[in-house]
Amino acid sequence: ADEAFAKGVLNVRVESYEALDRAVYFFERATALDPGYARAHLELGSAWASKAQSLGIDELAARALASYRRALELRPGLVRAWREMGSTLVSLGRVDEGLESIRRALELDGEDAGALGSMGRALFVGRARFREAAEWFERALARNPQAGWYALQLSHCLALLRDFERGEAAARRAVALQEELFSGQEGVVIVGAHMRQGHLAALQGRHGEALEHFERE
């Protein structure tokens, strides 16, 4: 089971669709060999969630939820399982359930950067509460300064709030982290930081500069 689990983790880090398929296979193998392997169930859920997000298939997200729930049956204190389950629920449009799951993660660890960022995302895409979302992303960045994904989302929220100075600062930070391949989550790279810069420039009438940012992206 440990060998299968390790092979699954290695495939997640390859960052390709084929490798993700292999990761699912190995995590399923690990859970079949050891049904009480909580972390293997968690990683299996995360792999299914990544596939669901890439393909937009709700059935895969449902498989992710089942794996998260099994992991939590085995280890109720798994903060990552609570927060990732919450994010998957939000993606399915089940925002109230998702928020409750993320709150559970924060009750277990109020300083977990992933849980803070998940709350920001839930409020951003699930409730369009951009100001509150920005505050959560700022807290997440304070806990994990290399999390480019949080900087990316923060700049988007601030653009929608027309808070241009702070938005451009966040976008510059996202660009720097994107170029260094820092997303804040192992095995995941970010794109779109230059696009966020372009969005902010365009909103302020700097269209030539915006085009340069878009072309660079």
Accessible surface in RSA format (square Angstrom, percent):
REM  Atomic radii and reference values for relative SASA: ProtOr
REM  Chains: A
REM  Algorithm: Lee & Richards
REM  Probe-radius: 1.40
REM  Slices: 20
REM RES _ NUM      All-atoms   Total-Side   Main-Chain    Non-polar    All polar
REM                ABS   REL    ABS   REL    ABS   REL    ABS   REL    ABS   REL
RES ALA A   1    41.50  38.2  13.04  20.1  28.46  64.7  13.04  18.4  28.46  75.4
RES ASP A   2   104.26  73.0  98.43  98.0   5.83  13.8  37.00  87.1  67.26  67.1
RES GLU A   3   119.23  68.5 109.94  83.2   9.29  22.1  49.27  95.3  69.96  57.1
RES ALA A   4     8.62   7.9   5.48   8.4   3.14   7.1   7.31  10.3   1.31   3.5
RES PHE A   5    17.79   8.9  17.79  11.0   0.00   0.0  17.79  10.8   0.00   0.0
RES ALA A   6    49.25  45.3  45.06  69.5   4.19   9.5  48.64  68.5   0.61   1.6
RES LYS A   7    85.25  41.6  84.52  51.9   0.73   1.7  44.08  39.7  41.17  43.9
RES GLY A   8     0.00   0.0   0.00   N/A   0.00   0.0   0.00   0.0   0.00   0.0
RES VAL A   9    26.38  17.4  25.78  23.3   0.60   1.4  26.38  22.9   0.00   0.0
RES LEU A  10   108.32  60.3 105.06  75.2   3.25   8.2 105.40  74.0   2.92   7.9
RES ASN A  11    18.71  12.9  17.58  17.0   1.13   2.7   0.97   2.3  17.74  17.1
RES VAL A  12    45.45  29.9  39.08  35.4   6.37  15.3  39.83  34.6   5.62  15.2
RES ARG A  13   113.16  47.5  97.91  49.9  15.25  36.3  30.36  41.5  82.80  50.2
RES VAL A  14    86.01  56.6  62.43  56.5  23.58  56.8  69.09  60.0  16.92  45.9
RES GLU A  15    89.30  51.3  50.78  38.4  38.52  91.7  31.05  60.1  58.25  47.6
RES SER A  16    46.67  39.4  30.81  41.1  15.86  36.5  37.43  79.7   9.23  12.9
RES TYR A  17    94.41  44.1  82.87  47.1  11.54  30.0  71.84  54.0  22.57  27.8
RES GLU A  18   109.99  63.1 107.76  81.5   2.23   5.3  54.31 105.0  55.68  45.5
RES ALA A  19     0.09   0.1   0.09   0.1   0.00   0.0   0.09   0.1   0.00   0.0
RES LEU A  20    24.11  13.4  23.44  16.8   0.67   1.7  23.86  16.8   0.26   0.7
RES ASP A  21    57.29  40.1  50.35  50.1   6.94  16.4  21.71  51.1  35.58  35.5
RES ARG A  22   110.49  46.4 108.06  55.1   2.43   5.8  54.51  74.5  55.98  33.9
RES ALA A  23     0.00   0.0   0.00   0.0   0.00   0.0   0.00   0.0   0.00   0.0
RES VAL A  24    10.18   6.7  10.18   9.2   0.00   0.0  10.18   8.8   0.00   0.0
RES TYR A  25   131.82  61.5 129.26  73.5   2.56   6.7  92.33  69.4  39.49  48.7
RES PHE A  26    40.16  20.1  40.16  24.9   0.00   0.0  40.16  24.3   0.00   0.0
RES PHE A  27     0.17   0.1   0.17   0.1   0.00   0.0   0.17   0.1   0.00   0.0
RES GLU A  28    75.24  43.2  71.86  54.4   3.38   8.0  21.97  42.5  53.28  43.5
RES ARG A  29   119.68  50.2 114.23  58.2   5.44  13.0  19.38  26.5 100.30  60.8
RES ALA A  30     0.00   0.0   0.00   0.0   0.00   0.0   0.00   0.0   0.00   0.0
RES THR A  31    15.82  11.3  12.11  12.3   3.71   8.8   2.62   3.5  13.20  20.0
RES ALA A  32    76.55  70.4  44.15  68.1  32.40  73.7  55.89  78.7  20.66  54.7
RES LEU A  33    93.23  51.9  62.03  44.4  31.20  78.4  64.99  45.6  28.24  76.0
RES ASP A  34    58.65  41.1  57.19  56.9   1.46   3.4  10.70  25.2  47.95  47.8
RES PRO A  35    82.02  59.8  81.62  74.4   0.40   1.5  81.98  67.7   0.04   0.2
RES GLY A  36    42.41  52.3   0.00   N/A  42.41  52.3  19.35  53.1  23.06  51.7
RES TYR A  37    40.75  19.0  36.98  21.0   3.77   9.8  29.39  22.1  11.36  14.0
RES ALA A  38     6.04   5.6   2.77   4.3   3.27   7.4   2.77   3.9   3.27   8.7
RES ARG A  39   115.90  48.7 114.70  58.5   1.20   2.9  30.88  42.2  85.02  51.5
RES ALA A  40     0.00   0.0   0.00   0.0   0.00   0.0   0.00   0.0   0.00   0.0
RES HIS A  41    20.74  11.3  20.74  14.4   0.00   0.0  17.41  17.9   3.33   3.9
RES LEU A  42     6.03   3.4   6.03   4.3   0.00   0.0   6.03   4.2   0.00   0.0
RES GLU A  43    17.09   9.8  16.43  12.4   0.66   1.6   0.52   1.0  16.57  13.5
RES LEU A  44    13.62   7.6  13.62   9.7   0.00   0.0  13.62   9.6   0.00   0.0
RES GLY A  45     0.00   0.0   0.00   N/A   0.00   0.0   0.00   0.0   0.00   0.0
RES SER A  46    15.26  12.9  14.23  19.0   1.03   2.4   2.28   4.9  12.98  18.2
RES ALA A  47     3.01   2.8   0.04   0.1   2.96   6.7   2.45   3.4   0.56   1.5
RES TRP A  48    18.60   7.5  18.60   9.0   0.00   0.0  13.87   7.4   4.73   7.7
RES ALA A  49    21.21  19.5  16.72  25.8   4.50  10.2  17.66  24.9   3.56   9.4
RES SER A  50    45.25  38.2  40.43  54.0   4.82  11.1  17.00  36.2  28.25  39.6
RES LYS A  51    22.07  10.8  22.07  13.5   0.00   0.0   0.57   0.5  21.51  22.9
RES ALA A  52    10.37   9.5   6.81  10.5   3.55   8.1   7.14  10.1   3.22   8.5
RES GLN A  53   146.42  81.9 116.94  85.5  29.48  70.2  46.79  99.6  99.63  75.6
RES SER A  54    82.92  70.1  42.56  56.8  40.36  93.0  25.33  53.9  57.59  80.7
RES LEU A  55    83.42  46.5  55.36  39.6  28.06  70.5  60.38  42.4  23.04  62.0
RES GLY A  56    64.31  79.3   0.00   N/A  64.31  79.3  35.23  96.7  29.09  65.1
RES ILE A  57    75.60  43.0  71.53  53.3   4.07   9.8  74.74  53.8   0.85   2.3
RES ASP A  58    99.52  69.7  92.89  92.5   6.63  15.7  28.75  67.7  70.77  70.6
RES GLU A  59   106.51  61.1  96.50  73.0  10.01  23.8  42.77  82.7  63.73  52.0
RES LEU A  60    17.21   9.6  17.21  12.3   0.00   0.0  17.21  12.1   0.00   0.0
RES ALA A  61     5.75   5.3   5.75   8.9   0.00   0.0   5.75   8.1   0.00   0.0
RES ALA A  62    54.70  50.3  48.15  74.3   6.55  14.9  49.05  69.1   5.65  15.0
RES ARG A  63   101.67  42.7  96.50  49.2   5.17  12.3  32.94  45.0  68.73  41.7
RES ALA A  64     0.00   0.0   0.00   0.0   0.00   0.0   0.00   0.0   0.00   0.0
RES LEU A  65     4.12   2.3   4.12   2.9   0.00   0.0   4.12   2.9   0.00   0.0
RES ALA A  66    60.78  55.9  50.65  78.2  10.13  23.0  54.97  77.4   5.81  15.4
RES SER A  67    10.88   9.2   7.79  10.4   3.09   7.1   2.99   6.4   7.89  11.1
RES TYR A  68     1.38   0.6   1.38   0.8   0.00   0.0   0.00   0.0   1.38   1.7
RES ARG A  69   102.83  43.2 100.40  51.2   2.44   5.8  47.06  64.3  55.77  33.8
RES ARG A  70    86.37  36.3  85.21  43.4   1.16   2.8  30.04  41.1  56.33  34.1
RES ALA A  71     0.00   0.0   0.00   0.0   0.00   0.0   0.00   0.0   0.00   0.0
RES LEU A  72    13.72   7.6  10.10   7.2   3.62   9.1  10.38   7.3   3.34   9.0
RES GLU A  73   121.30  69.6  88.21  66.7  33.10  78.8  44.16  85.4  77.14  63.0
RES LEU A  74    56.28  31.3  29.86  21.4  26.42  66.4  32.85  23.1  23.42  63.0
RES ARG A  75   126.85  53.3 124.43  63.4   2.42   5.8  40.65  55.6  86.20  52.2
RES PRO A  76    79.02  57.6  78.89  71.9   0.14   0.5  79.02  65.2   0.00   0.0
RES GLY A  77    48.47  59.8   0.00   N/A  48.47  59.8  26.99  74.1  21.48  48.1
RES LEU A  78    22.01  12.3  19.95  14.3   2.05   5.2  21.70  15.2   0.30   0.8
RES VAL A  79    28.55  18.8  24.83  22.5   3.72   9.0  24.83  21.6   3.72  10.1
RES ARG A  80    64.00  26.9  61.55  31.4   2.45   5.8  31.18  42.6  32.82  19.9
RES ALA A  81     0.00   0.0   0.00   0.0   0.00   0.0   0.00   0.0   0.00   0.0
RES TRP A  82    52.12  20.9  52.12  25.2   0.00   0.0  52.12  27.8   0.00   0.0
RES ARG A  83    47.61  20.0  47.61  24.3   0.00   0.0   0.00   0.0  47.61  28.9
RES GLU A  84    24.78  14.2  23.04  17.4   1.74   4.1  17.18  33.2   7.60   6.2
RES MET A  85    14.43   7.5  14.43   9.5   0.00   0.0  14.43  12.3   0.00   0.0
RES GLY A  86     0.00   0.0   0.00   N/A   0.00   0.0   0.00   0.0   0.00   0.0
RES SER A  87    25.60  21.6  24.80  33.1   0.80   1.8  20.64  44.0   4.96   6.9
RES THR A  88    10.38   7.4   6.64   6.7   3.74   8.9   6.30   8.5   4.09   6.2
RES LEU A  89     5.82   3.2   5.82   4.2   0.00   0.0   5.82   4.1   0.00   0.0
RES VAL A  90     7.76   5.1   0.73   0.7   7.03  16.9   0.73   0.6   7.03  19.1
RES SER A  91    72.64  61.4  34.82  46.5  37.82  87.1  33.29  70.9  39.35  55.1
RES LEU A  92    46.24  25.8  16.68  11.9  29.56  74.3  21.15  14.9  25.09  67.5
RES GLY A  93    55.16  68.0   0.00   N/A  55.16  68.0  29.22  80.2  25.94  58.1
RES ARG A  94    92.60  38.9  84.69  43.2   7.91  18.8  44.10  60.3  48.50  29.4
RES VAL A  95    17.33  11.4  14.71  13.3   2.62   6.3  14.71  12.8   2.62   7.1
RES ASP A  96   100.12  70.1  91.24  90.8   8.88  21.0  35.85  84.4  64.27  64.1
RES GLU A  97    82.39  47.3  74.64  56.5   7.75  18.5  41.32  79.9  41.07  33.5
RES GLY A  98     0.00   0.0   0.00   N/A   0.00   0.0   0.00   0.0   0.00   0.0
RES LEU A  99     7.27   4.0   7.27   5.2   0.00   0.0   7.27   5.1   0.00   0.0
RES GLU A 100   103.41  59.4 103.31  78.2   0.09   0.2  47.76  92.4  55.65  45.4
RES SER A 101     6.04   5.1   3.19   4.3   2.85   6.6   5.69  12.1   0.35   0.5
RES ILE A 102     0.03   0.0   0.03   0.0   0.00   0.0   0.03   0.0   0.00   0.0
RES ARG A 103   108.46  45.5 107.17  54.6   1.29   3.1  39.33  53.8  69.13  41.9
RES ARG A 104    83.85  35.2  83.26  42.4   0.59   1.4  20.43  27.9  63.42  38.4
RES ALA A 105     0.00   0.0   0.00   0.0   0.00   0.0   0.00   0.0   0.00   0.0
RES LEU A 106    26.18  14.6  18.81  13.5   7.37  18.5  19.20  13.5   6.98  18.8
RES GLU A 107   125.15  71.9  86.15  65.2  39.00  92.8  44.85  86.7  80.30  65.6
RES LEU A 108    67.77  37.7  34.87  24.9  32.90  82.7  37.77  26.5  30.00  80.7
RES ASP A 109    58.90  41.3  53.13  52.9   5.77  13.6  14.44  34.0  44.46  44.3
RES GLY A 110    32.48  40.0   0.00   N/A  32.48  40.0  21.94  60.2  10.54  23.6
RES GLU A 111    90.33  51.9  86.43  65.4   3.89   9.3  43.25  83.7  47.08  38.4
RES ASP A 112    32.40  22.7  27.56  27.4   4.83  11.4   4.83  11.4  27.56  27.5
RES ALA A 113    17.98  16.5  13.55  20.9   4.43  10.1  13.55  19.1   4.43  11.7
RES GLY A 114    12.71  15.7   0.00   N/A  12.71  15.7   6.46  17.7   6.25  14.0
RES ALA A 115     0.00   0.0   0.00   0.0   0.00   0.0   0.00   0.0   0.00   0.0
RES LEU A 116     0.73   0.4   0.73   0.5   0.00   0.0   0.73   0.5   0.00   0.0
RES GLY A 117     0.21   0.3   0.00   N/A   0.21   0.3   0.21   0.6   0.00   0.0
RES SER A 118    13.73  11.6   9.51  12.7   4.22   9.7   2.17   4.6  11.57  16.2
RES MET A 119     9.49   4.9   9.49   6.3   0.00   0.0   6.03   5.1   3.45   4.6
RES GLY A 120     0.00   0.0   0.00   N/A   0.00   0.0   0.00   0.0   0.00   0.0
RES ARG A 121    45.77  19.2  45.77  23.3   0.00   0.0  11.41  15.6  34.36  20.8
RES ALA A 122     0.56   0.5   0.35   0.5   0.21   0.5   0.40   0.6   0.17   0.4
RES LEU A 123     7.34   4.1   7.34   5.3   0.00   0.0   7.34   5.2   0.00   0.0
RES PHE A 124    17.56   8.8  14.11   8.7   3.45   9.0  14.11   8.6   3.45   9.9
RES VAL A 125    88.30  58.1  50.18  45.4  38.12  91.9  56.92  49.5  31.37  85.1
RES GLY A 126    19.88  24.5   0.00   N/A  19.88  24.5   4.72  13.0  15.16  34.0
RES ARG A 127    89.77  37.7  67.88  34.6  21.89  52.1  26.69  36.5  63.09  38.2
RES ALA A 128    62.42  57.4  46.87  72.3  15.55  35.4  46.87  66.0  15.55  41.2
RES ARG A 129   101.83  42.8  95.11  48.5   6.72  16.0  41.68  57.0  60.16  36.5
RES PHE A 130    53.34  26.7  50.11  31.0   3.23   8.4  50.11  30.4   3.23   9.2
RES ARG A 131   141.96  59.6 139.96  71.3   2.00   4.8  59.07  80.7  82.89  50.2
RES GLU A 132    68.41  39.3  68.10  51.5   0.31   0.7  28.14  54.4  40.27  32.9
RES ALA A 133     0.00   0.0   0.00   0.0   0.00   0.0   0.00   0.0   0.00   0.0
RES ALA A 134     2.61   2.4   2.61   4.0   0.00   0.0   2.61   3.7   0.00   0.0
RES GLU A 135    96.29  55.3  94.66  71.6   1.64   3.9  33.70  65.2  62.60  51.1
RES TRP A 136    53.81  21.6  53.60  25.9   0.21   0.5  40.52  21.6  13.29  21.6
RES PHE A 137     0.00   0.0   0.00   0.0   0.00   0.0   0.00   0.0   0.00   0.0
RES GLU A 138    63.46  36.4  56.45  42.7   7.01  16.7  26.57  51.4  36.89  30.1
RES ARG A 139   107.59  45.2 102.99  52.5   4.60  10.9  47.79  65.3  59.80  36.2
RES ALA A 140     0.00   0.0   0.00   0.0   0.00   0.0   0.00   0.0   0.00   0.0
RES LEU A 141     4.73   2.6   4.71   3.4   0.02   0.0   4.71   3.3   0.02   0.0
RES ALA A 142    79.44  73.0  46.65  72.0  32.79  74.6  58.15  81.9  21.29  56.4
RES ARG A 143   132.32  55.6 105.81  53.9  26.51  63.1  12.93  17.7 119.39  72.4
RES ASN A 144    40.67  28.0  38.85  37.5   1.82   4.4   8.50  20.5  32.17  31.1
RES PRO A 145    77.74  56.7  73.10  66.6   4.64  16.9  73.10  60.4   4.64  28.8
RES GLN A 146    92.48  51.7  92.46  67.6   0.03   0.1  23.79  50.6  68.69  52.1
RES ALA A 147     0.07   0.1   0.07   0.1   0.00   0.0   0.07   0.1   0.00   0.0
RES GLY A 148     0.00   0.0   0.00   N/A   0.00   0.0   0.00   0.0   0.00   0.0
RES TRP A 149    75.72  30.4  75.72  36.7   0.00   0.0  54.33  29.0  21.39  34.7
RES TYR A 150    25.00  11.7  25.00  14.2   0.00   0.0   9.19   6.9  15.81  19.5
RES ALA A 151     0.00   0.0   0.00   0.0   0.00   0.0   0.00   0.0   0.00   0.0
RES LEU A 152    15.84   8.8  15.82  11.3   0.02   0.0  15.82  11.1   0.02   0.1
RES GLN A 153    28.30  15.8  28.30  20.7   0.00   0.0   0.02   0.0  28.28  21.5
RES LEU A 154    11.43   6.4  11.43   8.2   0.00   0.0  11.43   8.0   0.00   0.0
RES SER A 155     0.19   0.2   0.00   0.0   0.19   0.4   0.00   0.0   0.19   0.3
RES HIS A 156    47.13  25.8  47.13  32.8   0.00   0.0  30.70  31.6  16.43  19.1
RES CYS A 157     0.00   0.0   0.00   0.0   0.00   0.0   0.00   0.0   0.00   0.0
RES LEU A 158     1.53   0.8   1.53   1.1   0.00   0.0   1.53   1.1   0.00   0.0
RES ALA A 159     0.25   0.2   0.25   0.4   0.00   0.0   0.25   0.3   0.00   0.0
RES LEU A 160    63.28  35.2  44.68  32.0  18.60  46.8  44.69  31.4  18.60  50.0
RES LEU A 161    43.87  24.4  21.27  15.2  22.60  56.8  24.94  17.5  18.92  50.9
RES ARG A 162   132.26  55.5 115.49  58.9  16.78  39.9  45.71  62.5  86.55  52.5
RES ASP A 163    38.56  27.0  31.73  31.6   6.82  16.1  15.74  37.0  22.82  22.8
RES PHE A 164    50.65  25.3  47.09  29.2   3.56   9.3  47.09  28.6   3.56  10.2
RES GLU A 165   148.21  85.1 139.17 105.3   9.04  21.5  57.03 110.3  91.18  74.4
RES ARG A 166   101.20  42.5  96.13  49.0   5.07  12.1  55.62  76.0  45.58  27.6
RES GLY A 167     0.00   0.0   0.00   N/A   0.00   0.0   0.00   0.0   0.00   0.0
RES GLU A 168    36.67  21.1  36.55  27.7   0.11   0.3   8.29  16.0  28.38  23.2
RES ALA A 169    47.77  43.9  40.50  62.5   7.27  16.5  41.80  58.9   5.98  15.8
RES ALA A 170     6.30   5.8   1.40   2.2   4.90  11.2   6.19   8.7   0.11   0.3
RES ALA A 171     0.00   0.0   0.00   0.0   0.00   0.0   0.00   0.0   0.00   0.0
RES ARG A 172   138.81  58.3 132.42  67.5   6.39  15.2  58.43  79.9  80.38  48.7
RES ARG A 173    97.23  40.8  90.11  45.9   7.12  17.0  38.37  52.4  58.86  35.7
RES ALA A 174     0.00   0.0   0.00   0.0   0.00   0.0   0.00   0.0   0.00   0.0
RES VAL A 175    17.75  11.7  17.75  16.1   0.00   0.0  17.75  15.4   0.00   0.0
RES ALA A 176    48.04  44.2  42.74  66.0   5.30  12.1  47.52  66.9   0.53   1.4
RES LEU A 177    16.37   9.1  16.37  11.7   0.00   0.0  16.37  11.5   0.00   0.0
RES GLN A 178    23.96  13.4  21.20  15.5   2.76   6.6   7.44  15.8  16.52  12.5
RES GLU A 179    98.01  56.3  64.91  49.1  33.10  78.8  38.49  74.4  59.52  48.6
RES GLU A 180   103.60  59.5  83.97  63.5  19.63  46.7  38.00  73.5  65.60  53.6
RES LEU A 181   122.68  68.3 106.92  76.5  15.76  39.6 107.52  75.5  15.16  40.8
RES PHE A 182    72.76  36.4  71.16  44.1   1.59   4.1  72.71  44.1   0.04   0.1
RES SER A 183     6.86   5.8   1.45   1.9   5.41  12.5   0.98   2.1   5.88   8.2
RES GLY A 184    39.49  48.7   0.00   N/A  39.49  48.7  12.20  33.5  27.29  61.1
RES GLN A 185   100.28  56.1  90.36  66.0   9.92  23.6  36.53  77.8  63.75  48.3
RES GLU A 186   123.35  70.8  96.81  73.2  26.53  63.2  52.06 100.7  71.28  58.2
RES GLY A 187    18.14  22.4   0.00   N/A  18.14  22.4   2.33   6.4  15.82  35.4
RES VAL A 188    66.98  44.1  59.36  53.7   7.63  18.4  62.37  54.2   4.61  12.5
RES VAL A 189    68.82  45.3  52.99  48.0  15.83  38.1  52.99  46.0  15.83  42.9
RES ILE A 190    10.21   5.8   2.03   1.5   8.18  19.7   5.80   4.2   4.41  12.0
RES VAL A 191   110.51  72.7 101.23  91.6   9.28  22.3 101.23  88.0   9.28  25.2
RES GLY A 192     8.00   9.9   0.00   N/A   8.00   9.9   7.92  21.7   0.07   0.2
RES ALA A 193     0.00   0.0   0.00   0.0   0.00   0.0   0.00   0.0   0.00   0.0
RES HIS A 194    10.94   6.0  10.94   7.6   0.00   0.0   5.25   5.4   5.69   6.6
RES MET A 195    87.23  45.2  87.23  57.7   0.00   0.0  49.11  41.8  38.13  50.5
RES ARG A 196    25.12  10.5  24.99  12.7   0.13   0.3   0.73   1.0  24.39  14.8
RES GLN A 197    29.21  16.3  26.67  19.5   2.55   6.1   6.27  13.3  22.94  17.4
RES GLY A 198     0.00   0.0   0.00   N/A   0.00   0.0   0.00   0.0   0.00   0.0
RES HIS A 199    43.59  23.8  42.07  29.2   1.52   3.9  28.71  29.6  14.88  17.3
RES LEU A 200     0.43   0.2   0.43   0.3   0.00   0.0   0.43   0.3   0.00   0.0
RES ALA A 201     0.19   0.2   0.19   0.3   0.00   0.0   0.19   0.3   0.00   0.0
RES ALA A 202    34.15  31.4  25.66  39.6   8.49  19.3  25.92  36.5   8.23  21.8
RES LEU A 203    61.70  34.4  31.60  22.6  30.10  75.7  35.70  25.1  26.00  70.0
RES GLN A 204    63.36  35.4  30.67  22.4  32.69  77.8  19.27  41.0  44.09  33.4
RES GLY A 205    46.89  57.8   0.00   N/A  46.89  57.8  22.58  62.0  24.31  54.4
RES ARG A 206    85.34  35.8  77.36  39.4   7.98  19.0  59.22  80.9  26.12  15.8
RES HIS A 207   114.79  62.7 111.37  77.4   3.43   8.8  75.28  77.6  39.51  46.0
RES GLY A 208    46.87  57.8   0.00   N/A  46.87  57.8  35.55  97.6  11.32  25.4
RES GLU A 209    66.34  38.1  58.64  44.4   7.70  18.3  26.73  51.7  39.61  32.3
RES ALA A 210     3.11   2.9   3.11   4.8   0.00   0.0   3.11   4.4   0.00   0.0
RES LEU A 211   106.92  59.5 106.92  76.5   0.00   0.0 106.92  75.1   0.00   0.0
RES GLU A 212   118.67  68.1 111.91  84.7   6.75  16.1  38.31  74.1  80.35  65.6
RES HIS A 213    35.32  19.3  34.77  24.2   0.54   1.4  26.67  27.5   8.65  10.1
RES PHE A 214    83.68  41.9  69.61  43.1  14.07  36.6  70.64  42.8  13.04  37.3
RES GLU A 215   142.38  81.7 108.67  82.2  33.71  80.3  52.52 101.6  89.86  73.4
RES ARG A 216   163.39  68.6 131.50  67.0  31.89  75.9  45.60  62.3 117.79  71.4
RES GLU A 217    77.39  44.4  27.98  21.2  49.41 117.7  36.20  70.0  41.19  33.6
END  Absolute sums over single chains surface
CHAIN  1 A    10636.2       8807.6       1828.6       5606.2       5030.0
END  Absolute sums over all chains
TOTAL         10636.2       8807.6       1828.6       5606.2       5030.0
